[in-house]
Amino acid sequence: MSERRATRLTHVNLARGFRGGERQTELLIRELAARGVRQRVVLRHNEPLHARLADVPDLERLPIGKPFALNAREVRGDFLHAHDGKGAHFAHAAHTLVGCDYVFTRRVDNVPSASWLTRRMYRKARGVAVLSRAIDRVVQAYAPGTSTERIPSAAGSFQVDRVAAAALRSEFGGGCVVGHVGALDDSQKGQRDLIAAAHILSARDPDWRFVLVGGGRDEAMLRALADDNDAIRFTGHVDNVGDHLGAFDIFAFPSVHEGLGSALLDAMYAGLPIVASNVDGIPDIVSDEDNGLLVPPRSPQALADALQRLRDDDELAYRLANAASEKSLAYTAAAMADRYLRWYQALGLELGVDVPAGDQELGHTR
C-alpha cells in the first residue's frame, strides 16, 4: 500500500434511495463536519442523499453517473471511505486507476461475491469497518486476515413532537400499539411474521394495534397478508419517524437476518421495550431479558407470546425500556464519529482535528 497520506476525506455512497446505510452516512458526515474535518462525498445523480447533505458546511458534493469507474480521476489524491457495495467497488477502481487508498464499511452479513474482483477489493482495502461481530465473522471467513474495525451504527436521535405523537396515538387507537420501522423487505426484515403475530393477538383481543412504518418492494404482498385486519396499519415512508416512535408502546423487529439493525437503536433511544429476533448482529445490542426480549426468527407464535408478555407485565416492560434507553447513550452519532476518527488516525490519516481517547468496548479486531 502507498504510504502517501491524504488530508481530504472523500465519502462514497452510490446506493439508490435512502435506507439505513444512507442515514448512517449522513450522520457521520454531519458529525465530522462539526469537528472541522475537510470532506467531500461522491454519490449518484438525483438520489435523496444529495439533497439531504445540501446544508452541511464546507462539504463538496460530487454526483456521478454510470459507468462510475470513469470518474476515478475526480478523486485522485483523496482518501476514500465507501459506505455501500457499489461505493466500495468504485473505491477499488480508484485505487487501481489513480492510486487512492480506501476503506469501506460492511453493513450486511451475507457472504460477499466469490468473484476475483470482489476478493481483490477486500485485499487492497486499508481496512474494513464492520457493524457487528456477526459481520466480522463473515468477513474473516471470506477474506482471512482482513483488518477489521467494529464500529456500530448510531441512533438517529430523532426528535419527538409530543403533540404530533399524541395525535398519531389517538389515530391508531387501541390499548397497545406495536410499532415497526424498516424497509418493507420481508426476506430481511421478516414483516410477514409480524403480520401473522398480529392476526394471532388481535383474534384474542381486538384492542391491539400494529403499525408498520416504511415502504418497499413487498408492500403489496404484506398488505394482502394483512387481509383488511383493522388492527394492522401501514404508513408508507414518513419523515417524522420520531413522532411515530413516540406513539408506540412496544417495538417489534422480527428480522430474518440483520447486520446490526439501526432501527433498534432508534427504538432504544426512544425508550421503548423491544422484541427482536435472535439473529446475526442483533444480540450485539439487545440482550435477552436485559434490555429487550429475543425470539427465534420466523416464529410468529414466539413473537406473539413475547409481545403479550410485555403487555401483561408493566414492570418488565418498564425495566427493559429503561435499560434500552440507557444503553442507547453509547450509540450516538457523536460516539460513532469518534470511533471512525480513531480508526482513521490508526491508519495514519491526518485530518487536522483532535482525536478523542478510545473506549474499551469496541475496536480493532484483526
C-alpha positions as CSV (number, residue, x, y, z in Angstrom):
1,M,0.0,0.0,0.0
2,S,1.1,3.5,-0.6
3,E,2.5,5.5,2.4
4,R,1.0,8.7,1.0
5,R,-1.3,10.5,3.5
6,A,-4.3,12.4,2.3
7,T,-5.8,15.4,4.1
8,R,-9.1,15.2,2.4
9,L,-11.6,12.5,3.3
10,T,-14.0,11.6,0.5
11,H,-17.0,9.5,1.3
12,V,-18.6,7.3,-1.4
13,N,-22.2,6.2,-1.3
14,L,-23.7,5.1,-4.6
15,A,-26.8,3.4,-3.3
16,R,-30.2,4.2,-4.7
17,G,-32.9,5.5,-2.3
18,F,-32.4,6.3,1.3
19,R,-32.2,3.4,3.7
20,G,-30.2,2.8,6.9
21,G,-26.8,2.9,5.3
22,E,-27.5,6.3,3.7
23,R,-28.8,7.7,7.0
24,Q,-25.6,6.5,8.8
25,T,-23.5,8.1,6.0
26,E,-25.4,11.4,6.6
27,L,-25.0,11.2,10.4
28,L,-21.2,10.6,10.1
29,I,-20.6,13.4,7.6
30,R,-22.5,15.8,9.8
31,E,-20.6,14.9,12.9
32,L,-17.2,15.1,11.2
33,A,-18.2,18.5,9.7
34,A,-19.0,19.7,13.2
35,R,-15.4,18.8,14.1
36,G,-13.9,20.7,11.2
37,V,-12.9,17.7,9.1
38,R,-12.4,18.5,5.4
39,Q,-14.7,16.3,3.4
40,R,-16.5,15.7,0.2
41,V,-18.9,13.0,-0.9
42,V,-19.4,11.1,-4.1
43,L,-22.9,9.9,-4.8
44,R,-25.4,9.1,-7.5
45,H,-27.2,11.8,-9.5
46,N,-30.6,12.6,-8.3
47,E,-30.7,10.4,-5.1
48,P,-32.0,11.7,-1.8
49,L,-28.7,11.8,0.0
50,H,-27.5,14.6,-2.3
51,A,-30.3,16.9,-1.2
52,R,-30.1,15.9,2.4
53,L,-26.5,16.9,2.6
54,A,-27.0,20.3,1.0
55,D,-26.8,22.3,4.2
56,V,-23.6,20.6,5.5
57,P,-20.9,23.4,5.7
58,D,-17.8,23.1,3.5
59,L,-19.0,19.8,2.0
60,E,-18.4,19.3,-1.7
61,R,-21.0,17.0,-3.3
62,L,-19.9,15.2,-6.4
63,P,-22.8,13.5,-8.2
64,I,-21.7,10.9,-10.8
65,G,-23.4,8.5,-13.2
66,K,-22.6,5.2,-14.8
67,P,-20.1,3.9,-15.6
68,F,-18.9,5.0,-12.2
69,A,-15.2,4.0,-12.7
70,L,-14.8,6.6,-15.4
71,N,-15.0,9.2,-12.6
72,A,-12.0,7.9,-10.7
73,R,-9.7,10.8,-11.8
74,E,-12.0,13.2,-9.9
75,V,-10.9,11.7,-6.6
76,R,-7.1,11.5,-7.3
77,G,-5.2,12.2,-4.1
78,D,-8.1,11.6,-1.8
79,F,-8.5,9.0,0.9
80,L,-11.8,7.2,0.2
81,H,-14.4,5.8,2.7
82,A,-17.0,3.8,0.9
83,H,-20.3,3.2,2.6
84,D,-22.1,0.7,0.3
85,G,-21.2,-2.1,-2.1
86,K,-21.1,-0.1,-5.3
87,G,-19.2,2.6,-3.5
88,A,-16.6,0.0,-2.4
89,H,-16.2,-1.1,-6.0
90,F,-15.8,2.5,-7.1
91,A,-13.1,3.0,-4.4
92,H,-11.3,-0.1,-5.5
93,A,-11.4,1.1,-9.1
94,A,-10.0,4.5,-8.0
95,H,-7.2,2.6,-6.2
96,T,-6.4,0.7,-9.3
97,L,-6.6,3.6,-11.7
98,V,-5.3,6.6,-9.8
99,G,-3.8,5.2,-6.6
100,C,-6.3,6.2,-4.0
101,D,-6.2,4.5,-0.6
102,Y,-9.6,3.4,0.7
103,V,-11.6,1.8,3.4
104,F,-15.2,0.7,3.4
105,T,-18.0,-0.1,5.8
106,R,-19.6,-3.5,5.6
107,R,-23.2,-3.2,6.8
108,V,-24.7,-6.6,5.9
109,D,-24.0,-10.1,7.0
110,N,-24.4,-12.0,3.7
111,V,-21.4,-13.7,2.1
112,P,-19.8,-11.4,-0.5
113,S,-19.5,-12.4,-4.1
114,A,-16.9,-15.0,-4.9
115,S,-15.7,-13.1,-7.9
116,W,-12.0,-12.3,-8.2
117,L,-12.7,-8.6,-8.4
118,T,-14.6,-8.6,-5.1
119,R,-11.9,-10.6,-3.4
120,R,-9.2,-8.2,-4.7
121,M,-11.3,-5.3,-3.4
122,Y,-11.1,-6.8,0.1
123,R,-7.3,-7.4,-0.2
124,K,-6.5,-3.9,-1.4
125,A,-8.6,-2.1,1.2
126,R,-6.6,-0.4,4.1
127,G,-9.3,-1.8,6.4
128,V,-13.0,-2.7,6.7
129,A,-15.4,-1.3,9.3
130,V,-18.0,-3.9,10.4
131,L,-21.1,-3.1,12.4
132,S,-21.2,-6.3,14.5
133,R,-19.4,-9.4,15.5
134,A,-21.6,-11.4,13.1
135,I,-20.4,-9.3,10.1
136,D,-16.8,-9.6,11.3
137,R,-17.2,-13.4,11.3
138,V,-18.4,-13.4,7.7
139,V,-15.6,-11.1,6.6
140,Q,-12.9,-13.2,8.3
141,A,-14.3,-16.4,6.8
142,Y,-14.4,-14.8,3.3
143,A,-11.1,-13.0,3.4
144,P,-9.0,-14.3,6.3
145,G,-6.7,-11.8,7.9
146,T,-8.6,-8.7,6.7
147,S,-8.0,-5.8,9.0
148,T,-11.4,-5.0,10.5
149,E,-12.7,-2.5,13.0
150,R,-16.0,-2.9,14.8
151,I,-17.9,0.4,14.6
152,P,-21.7,0.0,15.2
153,S,-24.3,2.3,13.7
154,A,-25.7,5.2,15.5
155,A,-29.2,6.0,16.8
156,G,-30.7,8.8,14.7
157,S,-31.7,10.7,17.9
158,F,-35.0,11.5,16.3
159,Q,-36.8,14.4,18.0
160,V,-40.4,13.9,19.1
161,D,-43.1,16.4,18.7
162,R,-45.3,15.4,21.7
163,V,-48.4,16.9,20.2
164,A,-47.9,15.1,16.9
165,A,-47.1,11.9,18.7
166,A,-50.2,12.1,20.8
167,A,-52.3,12.8,17.6
168,L,-50.8,9.7,16.0
169,R,-51.5,7.6,19.1
170,S,-55.1,8.8,19.0
171,E,-55.3,8.0,15.3
172,F,-54.0,4.4,15.9
173,G,-56.4,3.9,18.7
174,G,-56.4,0.6,20.7
175,G,-55.0,-0.2,24.0
176,C,-51.5,-1.3,22.9
177,V,-49.6,-0.1,19.8
178,V,-46.8,-2.3,18.5
179,G,-44.6,-0.4,16.0
180,H,-42.1,-1.5,13.4
181,V,-39.8,0.8,11.4
182,G,-38.0,-0.5,8.3
183,A,-38.0,-1.1,4.6
184,L,-40.8,-3.5,3.6
185,D,-38.4,-6.3,2.6
186,D,-39.7,-9.5,4.2
187,S,-36.7,-11.6,3.2
188,Q,-34.6,-9.5,5.5
189,K,-37.0,-7.8,7.9
190,G,-39.5,-10.6,8.4
191,Q,-42.6,-8.5,8.4
192,R,-44.9,-11.3,7.4
193,D,-44.2,-12.9,10.7
194,L,-45.2,-9.7,12.5
195,I,-48.4,-9.7,10.5
196,A,-49.0,-13.3,11.4
197,A,-48.4,-12.5,15.1
198,A,-50.8,-9.6,14.7
199,H,-53.5,-11.9,13.5
200,I,-52.9,-14.3,16.4
201,L,-53.1,-11.5,19.0
202,S,-55.9,-9.4,17.5
203,A,-58.1,-12.6,17.3
204,R,-57.8,-12.8,21.1
205,D,-58.2,-9.1,21.8
206,P,-59.2,-6.5,19.2
207,D,-57.6,-3.8,21.3
208,W,-54.2,-4.5,19.7
209,R,-52.7,-2.2,17.0
210,F,-49.8,-3.0,14.7
211,V,-48.2,-0.1,12.8
212,L,-45.6,-0.8,10.0
213,V,-43.6,2.4,9.1
214,G,-41.8,2.4,5.8
215,G,-42.2,1.4,2.2
216,G,-40.6,-1.1,-0.1
217,R,-40.8,-3.8,-2.6
218,D,-43.0,-6.1,-0.5
219,E,-45.7,-3.6,0.5
220,A,-48.4,-5.0,-1.8
221,M,-47.7,-8.6,-0.6
222,L,-47.7,-7.6,3.1
223,R,-50.9,-5.6,2.7
224,A,-52.5,-8.7,1.1
225,L,-51.4,-10.8,4.1
226,A,-52.9,-8.2,6.5
227,D,-56.2,-9.1,4.8
228,D,-58.0,-6.0,5.8
229,N,-57.4,-6.6,9.5
230,D,-58.3,-3.3,11.2
231,A,-55.6,-3.9,13.8
232,I,-52.8,-3.6,11.2
233,R,-51.8,-0.3,9.7
234,F,-49.2,0.7,7.0
235,T,-47.9,4.3,6.9
236,G,-45.6,4.2,3.9
237,H,-42.5,6.3,4.1
238,V,-42.7,9.1,6.7
239,D,-40.3,11.9,7.6
240,N,-41.4,12.2,11.3
241,V,-40.1,8.8,12.4
242,G,-39.5,10.2,15.9
243,D,-43.2,11.1,16.3
244,H,-44.2,7.6,15.3
245,L,-41.8,6.1,17.8
246,G,-43.3,8.4,20.4
247,A,-46.7,6.9,19.6
248,F,-45.7,3.3,20.1
249,D,-46.0,1.2,23.3
250,I,-43.7,-1.7,22.1
251,F,-41.2,-2.0,19.2
252,A,-41.1,-5.2,17.2
253,F,-38.2,-6.2,15.0
254,P,-38.6,-9.7,13.6
255,S,-35.7,-9.7,11.2
256,V,-34.6,-12.9,9.4
257,H,-31.1,-11.6,9.1
258,E,-29.6,-8.3,10.2
259,G,-26.1,-6.9,10.2
260,L,-27.0,-4.8,13.3
261,G,-30.3,-3.0,13.0
262,S,-30.1,0.7,13.4
263,A,-33.8,1.0,13.8
264,L,-33.4,-0.9,17.1
265,L,-31.0,1.8,18.3
266,D,-33.7,4.4,17.5
267,A,-36.3,2.4,19.4
268,M,-33.8,2.1,22.3
269,Y,-33.2,5.9,22.3
270,A,-37.0,6.4,22.3
271,G,-37.2,4.3,25.5
272,L,-39.4,1.5,24.0
273,P,-39.5,-2.1,25.2
274,I,-38.3,-4.3,22.4
275,V,-39.0,-7.7,21.0
276,A,-36.5,-8.7,18.3
277,S,-35.1,-11.8,16.5
278,N,-32.1,-13.5,18.0
279,V,-30.1,-13.4,14.8
280,D,-26.8,-12.1,13.5
281,G,-25.8,-8.7,14.9
282,I,-29.0,-8.0,16.9
283,P,-27.6,-9.7,20.1
284,D,-24.7,-7.2,20.0
285,I,-27.1,-4.5,21.1
286,V,-30.2,-6.3,22.5
287,S,-29.6,-8.7,25.4
288,D,-32.4,-11.1,26.2
289,E,-34.2,-10.2,29.4
290,D,-31.8,-7.3,30.0
291,N,-32.8,-4.6,27.6
292,G,-35.2,-6.5,25.4
293,L,-36.7,-9.9,24.6
294,L,-35.2,-12.1,21.9
295,V,-37.2,-14.6,20.0
296,P,-36.3,-17.1,17.2
297,P,-36.7,-15.8,13.6
298,R,-39.6,-16.9,11.5
299,S,-41.6,-17.8,14.6
300,P,-44.8,-15.8,14.7
301,Q,-46.1,-17.6,17.8
302,A,-42.9,-16.9,19.8
303,L,-43.2,-13.3,18.6
304,A,-46.8,-13.1,19.7
305,D,-46.1,-14.6,23.1
306,A,-43.3,-12.1,23.8
307,L,-45.5,-9.2,22.8
308,Q,-48.3,-10.5,25.0
309,R,-45.8,-10.9,27.9
310,L,-44.7,-7.3,27.7
311,R,-48.3,-6.0,27.5
312,D,-49.3,-8.1,30.6
313,D,-46.2,-7.2,32.7
314,D,-45.8,-3.5,33.1
315,E,-42.9,-3.8,35.4
316,L,-41.0,-5.9,32.9
317,A,-41.7,-3.5,30.1
318,Y,-40.6,-0.6,32.2
319,R,-37.4,-2.2,33.2
320,L,-36.4,-3.3,29.7
321,A,-37.3,0.1,28.3
322,N,-35.2,1.9,30.8
323,A,-32.2,-0.4,30.2
324,A,-32.6,0.1,26.5
325,S,-32.7,3.9,26.8
326,E,-29.5,3.9,29.0
327,K,-27.6,1.6,26.6
328,S,-28.5,3.8,23.6
329,L,-26.3,6.5,25.0
330,A,-23.3,4.6,23.9
331,Y,-24.6,4.6,20.3
332,T,-24.9,8.3,19.5
333,A,-23.8,9.8,16.2
334,A,-21.0,11.6,18.1
335,A,-19.8,8.3,19.5
336,M,-19.8,6.7,16.1
337,A,-17.8,9.7,14.6
338,D,-15.3,9.4,17.5
339,R,-14.7,5.8,16.7
340,Y,-14.2,6.5,13.0
341,L,-11.8,9.3,13.8
342,R,-9.7,7.0,16.0
343,W,-9.7,4.4,13.2
344,Y,-8.7,6.9,10.6
345,Q,-5.9,8.1,12.8
346,A,-4.7,4.5,13.4
347,L,-4.5,4.1,9.6
348,G,-2.3,7.2,9.5
349,L,-4.8,9.6,8.0
350,E,-4.1,13.2,9.2
351,L,-7.3,15.2,9.3
352,G,-6.1,18.1,11.3
353,V,-8.5,17.7,14.2
354,D,-8.2,16.4,17.7
355,V,-9.0,12.7,18.1
356,P,-10.7,11.7,21.3
357,A,-9.4,9.0,23.6
358,G,-10.6,5.5,22.8
359,D,-13.1,3.3,24.6
360,Q,-12.5,-0.3,25.7
361,E,-15.7,-1.9,24.5
362,L,-15.1,-1.7,20.7
363,G,-12.2,-1.5,18.4
364,H,-9.6,-3.3,16.3
365,T,-10.3,-7.0,15.7
366,R,-7.7,-8.1,13.2
